[in-house]
Amino acid sequence: MKVLVSFKRVADPDNANKVKVAPDGSRVLAEGLEAKPNPFDDYAIEAALRLTENGKSGERLGEIVVVSIGPKEAAQTIRQALAMGAERGILVLADDEQLDAWVVARTLRVLVERERPDLVLLGKATVDGESGAVGGILAEMLGWPMSTLTCRIETRDGGKTFTVARELDTGVATLHLEGPAVVTVSDRILAPTAVRNGVTPDDFAYPQSDTGRYASLKGIMAAKKKPIEETSLQALGVDATPTCRYERFALPPARSGQVRFVESAAELVQRLRTEAKVL
């Protein structure tokens, strides 16, 4: 099975409190923050690895192509995925500020049509943009079935069909997808038995974790020799015109630190309407 995974480089989400807004409100400033893989994309890499290996023996059974769109420094992010076990990477050079969900989806569509994977895996959202729109736009462009907020994936035929579970506000929905397909994953995809590929024994369970696997020293050394293709939006013929435009950024107002108690739910609703004006 061949899996293509979108893997974005973002400012360290653990230091989000250090993010600032430009004085004119035109953009968000993250200078000085360490770049890290988007956490949800890290979960997608882990899911892809579990789909393309025998979890018990560690034998690789398929191919993972990692795609990152961004500056040259994003190659290091790809190397992290290669060290975890992915086979090769593609770096599409672009300025982060020129990217929106539509530009990313257009880029991925070109690469998907070229690579012809059985499955495209993405994190459910990026922690810097939080739109969660790329998966849906890409699936629509390709005319492929999709599942968002996926917490379980199973295939028994090498990626020709998939049974997936989607998280909903009211519970979990089970879908059957004909491959190729687009799937976005949530953190629950890391559960010990959330991914089944028909090769890893059903009685095998991965260790409980809240992150993807750590790269071994052997994996880090091997990643140095794995290929990363470098290209650009222009070379791929991608329309780099953003569809979304942000008018202005602003930090939320500081909390006052004051607490007011109310006597009833009715009074709370009344104050939310007349004073806070949030209802």
C-alpha positions in Angstrom: 0.0 0.0 0.0 1.2 3.5 -0.8 0.3 6.4 1.5 0.9 10.1 0.9 1.0 12.2 4.1 0.9 16.0 4.3 3.3 17.1 7.0 3.4 20.8 8.0 6.1 22.7 9.8 4.6 25.1 12.5 5.8 27.3 15.3 6.2 25.3 18.5 2.6 25.1 19.9 3.9 24.7 23.4 5.1 28.3 23.3 1.9 29.8 21.7 1.8 32.4 24.5 4.9 34.0 22.9 3.2 34.5 19.6 2.6 38.2 18.8 0.7 40.3 16.3 2.3 42.9 14.1 1.6 46.5 15.2 -0.5 47.1 12.1 -2.4 43.8 12.6 -1.5 42.5 9.2 0.1 39.2 10.4 1.0 36.9 13.2 4.6 37.0 14.4 6.3 33.8 15.6 10.0 34.9 15.3 12.2 33.2 17.8 10.0 30.1 18.3 11.3 26.7 17.4 9.7 25.0 14.4 8.1 21.7 15.0 5.9 19.2 13.0 2.2 20.0 13.3 1.0 17.5 16.1 -1.9 16.2 14.1 0.3 15.6 11.1 2.6 13.7 13.4 -0.4 11.4 14.3 -1.0 11.0 10.6 2.6 9.8 10.0 2.1 7.3 12.9 -1.1 6.0 11.3 0.6 5.6 8.0 3.4 3.7 9.5 1.0 1.3 11.2 -0.8 0.8 7.9 2.4 -0.1 6.1 4.2 -2.4 8.5 3.9 -5.6 10.4 3.6 -4.1 13.8 4.8 -7.2 15.5 7.9 -7.9 13.4 8.6 -4.3 12.3 8.8 -5.4 8.6 8.0 -2.5 6.2 5.2 -3.6 3.8 4.4 -0.4 1.8 5.6 3.1 1.0 5.0 6.4 2.7 5.6 9.7 0.7 5.8 12.7 3.0 4.9 16.1 1.5 5.7 19.5 3.1 5.0 22.9 1.6 7.1 25.7 3.0 10.6 27.2 3.1 13.9 25.3 2.7 14.0 24.7 6.4 11.0 22.5 6.2 13.3 19.8 4.8 14.3 19.1 8.4 10.7 18.4 9.3 10.5 15.9 6.5 13.7 14.3 7.8 12.0 13.7 11.1 9.3 11.7 9.3 11.9 9.8 7.3 13.7 9.0 10.6 10.4 7.6 12.0 10.2 5.2 9.0 8.7 7.0 5.9 10.5 6.1 2.6 10.8 9.5 0.8 9.8 13.1 0.9 8.8 15.9 -1.3 9.5 19.6 -0.4 7.4 22.2 -2.3 9.2 25.5 -1.8 6.8 28.3 -0.8 6.4 31.2 1.5 4.2 30.4 4.5 2.4 33.7 4.1 1.2 32.9 0.6 -0.4 29.6 1.6 -4.1 29.0 2.5 -6.1 25.8 2.5 -6.9 26.2 -1.3 -3.3 26.6 -2.3 -2.2 23.6 -0.2 -5.1 21.5 -1.6 -4.2 22.4 -5.2 -0.6 21.5 -4.5 -1.5 18.2 -3.0 -3.9 17.4 -5.9 -1.0 17.7 -8.4 1.2 15.4 -6.3 -1.5 12.9 -5.7 -2.3 12.7 -9.4 1.4 12.1 -10.0 2.1 9.7 -7.1 -1.2 7.8 -7.3 -1.3 6.7 -3.6 -3.9 4.3 -2.2 -4.6 6.7 0.6 -3.9 10.4 1.5 -3.6 11.0 5.3 -3.6 14.4 6.9 -4.0 15.7 10.5 -7.5 17.0 11.2 -6.1 20.5 11.3 -3.0 22.6 11.8 -2.4 24.2 15.1 -1.5 27.6 13.5 -4.5 27.9 11.1 -7.1 25.5 12.6 -9.3 25.7 9.5 -9.4 21.9 9.0 -10.4 22.5 5.4 -7.6 21.0 3.3 -8.8 17.4 3.5 -12.3 18.3 2.3 -11.2 20.6 -0.5 -8.6 18.0 -1.7 -11.2 15.1 -1.7 -13.6 17.3 -3.7 -10.9 18.2 -6.2 -10.0 14.5 -6.7 -13.5 13.2 -6.5 -12.4 10.7 -3.8 -14.3 9.5 -0.8 -13.2 11.0 2.5 -13.4 10.8 6.3 -12.6 13.6 8.7 -11.9 13.4 12.4 -11.0 9.8 12.0 -10.2 7.8 15.1 -9.9 4.3 13.6 -8.8 2.9 10.3 -8.9 -0.7 9.1 -8.0 -2.3 5.8 -7.8 -6.0 5.0 -7.0 -5.8 1.3 -3.9 -3.7 0.9 -5.8 -0.4 0.7 -8.5 -1.2 -1.8 -11.2 -0.6 0.8 -11.2 1.0 4.3 -13.4 0.8 7.3 -13.1 4.0 9.3 -14.6 5.5 12.5 -15.4 9.2 12.6 -15.8 11.2 15.8 -19.1 13.0 16.0 -20.7 15.2 18.7 -23.2 12.4 19.2 -20.9 9.4 19.1 -18.9 7.6 16.5 -19.9 6.9 12.9 -18.5 3.9 11.0 -17.9 4.4 7.2 -16.8 2.0 4.5 -14.7 3.7 1.8 -13.6 2.5 -1.6 -10.0 3.5 -2.1 -8.3 5.6 -3.1 -9.5 7.9 -0.3 -8.6 11.0 1.7 -8.6 10.6 5.5 -7.9 13.2 8.3 -7.1 11.9 11.7 -7.6 13.0 15.3 -5.3 12.2 18.3 -7.4 9.1 19.1 -5.8 7.4 16.0 -2.9 6.7 18.4 -4.9 4.2 20.5 -3.1 0.8 20.7 -5.6 -1.0 18.3 -6.9 2.0 16.3 -5.1 1.0 13.1 -5.4 -2.5 11.5 -3.9 -3.5 8.2 -4.7 -7.2 7.9 -1.0 -8.1 8.3 -0.2 -7.1 11.8 -1.6 -9.9 14.1 -5.0 -8.8 15.5 -3.8 -9.7 19.0 -0.9 -7.2 18.7 -1.3 -3.8 20.4 0.9 -0.7 20.0 2.1 1.0 23.2 -0.2 3.7 24.6 1.1 7.1 23.6 0.0 10.7 23.0 2.6 11.3 20.2 3.9 9.5 17.2 6.8 7.1 17.7 10.3 8.4 18.4 13.0 7.9 15.8 15.7 5.4 16.7 19.4 6.2 16.1 19.3 3.7 13.3 16.3 5.5 11.8 18.0 8.9 12.1 21.1 7.7 10.3 19.0 6.0 7.6 17.0 9.2 7.1 20.1 11.0 5.9 20.3 8.8 2.8 16.6 8.8 2.0 15.6 11.1 -0.9 13.8 14.4 -0.6 12.7 15.8 -3.9 12.7 19.6 -4.0 10.2 21.5 -6.3 8.1 24.6 -6.2 4.5 25.8 -6.8 5.6 27.2 -10.1 7.3 24.0 -11.3 4.2 22.0 -10.4 1.9 24.5 -12.3 -0.1 25.3 -9.1 -2.2 28.4 -9.0 -0.6 30.1 -6.0 -3.3 32.8 -5.6 -4.8 32.5 -2.1 -8.6 32.3 -2.0 -8.9 33.4 1.7 -7.8 36.8 2.8 -7.3 37.9 6.4 -8.3 41.5 7.1 -6.7 41.9 10.5 -5.3 39.9 13.4 -5.7 40.9 17.1 -4.9 39.3 20.4 -7.8 38.5 22.7 -8.4 41.1 25.4 -6.7 40.4 28.7 -8.8 38.9 31.4 -9.8 41.3 34.2 -9.3 38.7 36.9 -12.7 39.6 38.4 -15.3 37.1 39.3 -19.1 37.9 39.6 -21.5 35.4 41.1 -25.2 35.2 40.0 -28.2 33.8 41.8 -29.7 31.7 39.0 -29.3 30.5 35.4 -31.9 33.1 34.3 -29.8 35.9 35.7 -26.7 34.4 34.0 -28.4 34.3 30.6 -29.7 37.9 31.1 -26.2 39.2 31.9 -24.6 37.3 29.0 -27.2 39.0 26.7 -27.1 42.6 28.1 -23.6 43.0 29.5 -21.3 40.5 27.8 -23.4 40.6 24.6 -22.3 37.1 23.6 -25.9 35.7 23.2 
